[in-house]
Amino acid sequence: MEYGWWLASRASGLVALALITLSVTLGLAMAGRVSREPKLRRAMLSVHEYAALAGLIAIAVHAITLLGDKFLKPGPVGILVPFQMDHAPVYTGLGIIAAYLAAALGLSFYARRRIGTKRWRSLHKATILVYVLAVAHTLGAGSDAGTPWLRAQLVLTGAPVLFLLVMRMLPAAKVSGGASAGPPGSAPSQAPRSARSRPSPTA
């Protein structure tokens, strides 16, 4: 039974990571407007929401079942307070921070009207940190960190996240690049008056 607690915690941790990855991937896809089809976007939003909620449940199971592990013996403090567990304290601490951040950002969806949609969207961008911290926790503290199958899974699932994140950031980079002013003393453009009111995108 003692071995069973470890297996339960190990399995629920892997499930939590998979659900977080799915939720973050769908969130980035929707933010990047991968599809403008209303039905598909509604379906993606539903899966994104339920994956996030299921991920929170898996995180809770992952932490609670650790209490039964007679080898680690983390105790309530070890699973609730970052960097207090004897086993890989830095990486377990990152996992605890990721759990709190996931709960705060995931549940904030239901309070977005109170905090304001614009502010909520700004806060929700930090969801990518949950994924990064969860991966760091898995690699640093997970018992399967050195196995080829887990590393292959992280690469295969991490590649779409990285791609979508870069695509999400590219438009902002182009806008900021286009809005930069020219060097002091540069000659004014000979463009029409309507175009002189703002810098050229190629400036």
Secondary structure, 3 states (H helix, E strand, C coil): CHHHHHHHHHHHHHHHHHHHHHHHHHHHHHHCCCCCCHHHHHHHHHHHHHHHHHHHHHHHHHHHHHCCCCCCCCHHHHHHCCCCCCCCHHHHHHHHHHHHHHHHHHHHHHHHHHHCHHHHHHHHCCHHHHHHHHHHHHHHHCCCCCCHHHHHHHHHHHHHHHHHHHHHHHHHHHHHHHCCCCCCCCCCCCCCHHHHCCCCCCC
